[in-house]
């Protein structure tokens, strides 16, 4: 019995429980927390907690896949492929991403946030496998994508043909919606979606007002909010993000 206890690895030591592995977990925690913070500021559903948990858990699973079976390995008899558990992270994260993506009002929402969750899992896997430089590089690239590409996309949409989704609140029974549609027709903006709000007053609107969601496409479409807001009878107008979730 004493010999068996002496051969048993310590609870808080042994392969895979050293300082390097703790640093790898902390790196995965910190980097994915940065991504989660950005998503949280943007008001997305998968924010700080979700992204951090995904990235840290992915790093832990990869470390378990690398070191978790060292006590049962016997050369030539019991051998383990260290990639088999880690491979399940890639397939398993797809179910979480599918829960974020939703289909509403004829369009898909949540793709960017779902991709960010998948990205957090990849960063966690890189940190857990010791590829810290790659993990840091991809984290930096995330912020280049979400912060640097948006102004570029908006400038391109301002010059080229694009689309925009708006929620408009207007005075009911005054023909305001007709004026809005006429303004769009004059500027050759194509109406691809028109959905009236449910019966009752729009949220936060005064009595006698109605609301609708419009999806417009065409040249210089980013000027649509300013143009439509100037129409007499329009009381409120806001742009709906394409990636609500």
N, C-alpha and C positions, 0 to 999 in steps of 0.2 A: 504493500500500500504506500509506504513512504517513497519507494522508488517511482511509483506511478505519479504521485503528487509532485515529485521533484522534476519529472519529465514534462509535466503539463505546463503550457505557456502561461505567463501571468495574465490576469484579467485586463490590466491597463498597460500592456506592453506587447511585445512580439511583432511579427511581420504585419505591416499595414497600420500600426498604431503609433507611429513615431511623429516627430516634429514636422517632418516634410508633409505627411498626410494631413495634419491639422492645418498647416499653412495652405495646402491645396483647397481644403474645405472653406477656409476663411476667404480665400481669393474668389472662389465660386460664389460665396455669400455676398461679398462686397460688390462684385461686378454685376451680378444679376439684380442686386438691390438698386443699383444705379439705373438699370433699364426699367425696373418696376417703378422707380420714382418718376421717371419721365412719363410712363404710361399713366401713373396716378395723377400727375399734373394735367395731363390731357383729358382726364375724366373718364378713362376707359375702365371697363369692368375688371379685367385682369390686370391689377395694378401692382403696388409695392409688395404686398404679401404673397400674391400668387406667383409673380415672377421669381421672387427670392426663394420661395419654397421649392419651385420647380428646379431652379438651378442648383440649389444646395442638395436637394434629394438626388438629382442626376449625378452629381459628383460623388455622393455617398454610395449610390448603387454601383458606380464604376469602380470605386475603391473596394467594395465588397466583392465585385467580380474578379478583381486582381489579387486580393489578399485573403478573402474570406474563407478559402478552402485549403489553406496551406497545412492545416493540422491533419488532413485526411489524405494528402497526396503521398503516393508511393511510386518512386521512379520505376517505370516499366510495368506497373500494375494499375495504379489509379492515377490518371492524368486528366487535367481539366483545361478546357479552352477558355482562357480569361475573357474572351470577347462575347461569350454566349449570353451572359446576363446583361452586359452593356448594350447588346443589340436590341434587347427588349425595350430599352428606353425610347428608341426611335419609333417603334411601333406603338408603344403605350402612350406616348405623348400625343399621338394622332387623335385618340379619343377625347383628350382634354381640349385640343384645338377644335374638334368638331362641335363640342358643346358651346364654344364661344361664337362660332360662325352662325348667323341666323339669316333667314330669308324673310324680308318684310317689304310689303308694298311693291312687289315685283323686282326688288333688287337685293343684292347680297351685302351684308354688313359684318364687320368684325374680322376681316381677312388680315389686316395689319396687326391687330392685337394677337390673333392666333399665330401668325408668323413670329411675333415677338416671343411668345411662349415657347415655340419650337426652338427659336434662337437661344433663349435662356437655357434650355436643356442642353443644347450643343456647347454653350460656354461652360456650363457645369461639368459636362463630360470632359472637355479639354482641360479644365483646371484639375479635375480628379485624376486624369491620366498624366499629370505633370507638365502639360504643354501650356505653361502660364503665359508665355509671350503670345501665343495664338489666341488665348482667351482674352487677354487685354486688347489685342489688335481688333478682334471682332467686336468687342464692346465699344471701342472708339468708332468703328465703322457704323455701328448702330446709330450713334448720334449724328454722324454725317448723313445717314440716310433719312432719318426722321426730321432732323432740323435743317439740313442743308438742301435736301431735294425739294421740300415744300415750296420755298420761294421760287425755285426754278420752274416747278410745275405750274405755279400760279402765273408766272410771266408768260409761259408758253400758252396757257389757256387764254390769257388776255389777248394774245396775237393770233392764235390759231382757233380752230373750232373746238369747243369743249361743252361741258354740261354742268348744271348746277341745280341743286334741290333747295327750294325755299318753302317756308311756312308763312303764309300771309294772313293777317287778321284785318277785317274790313267791316264797314258799316253795312248792315244787311238791308235788303230791299231798296237799294239806291242805284243798282246797276254798276257797282264798283268792279265786280269781277269781269263784266263785259269790257270795261275800260282797260283793265289789266291785260286781257287777251288781245284787245286791239293794239295796245302798246307793243306787245310781243310780236304781233303780226307785222307792224310797221318796220320793226327792226329785223324781221325774218328769223326770229327765234322760234324754233319748233317746240311745241308742247308735247312731251312724250309721256307725261303723267299728270293727272289731275284727280286728287282725292279730297273730298269734302270732309271736314271734321264731323264726328258724331253729333247727333241732335243735342242742342244745348249750347251754352256760352263757351267760347274757347277759354282755356285756362288763363285766369288773371284778366280777362277782358270785361269791359262794361256791358250792361244789358243792351240788346239790339245789335250785337256784332256777331259775325260768323268768321269761320276760318277754313283754310284749304291748304293742301300741299301741292306745289307745282314742281315739275321736273322740266327744265328748259335746256335746250342745246342750240348752239349756233356760234357765229362769230362774235368776239368781244363779249362773251356771256358774263364775265365777271362784273360788268357794269350793270347787270340786271337788278341787283338789290337797290342801288341808288336810283335807277330809273323808276322802278315800281313803287318805291317808297314815296316818291314825289307826287304820285297820283292822288287827287282829292278823294277822300273817303278811306284810304288805306291808313289804318291806325297803328299797325305793328308789322314788322317783317324781320325774319331771322333766317340765316342760312343754316341748313342742316348738314352736319358733317357726313361725308360718305362712309366713314368708319366709326359708327356710333358705339360699337362695343369692342 
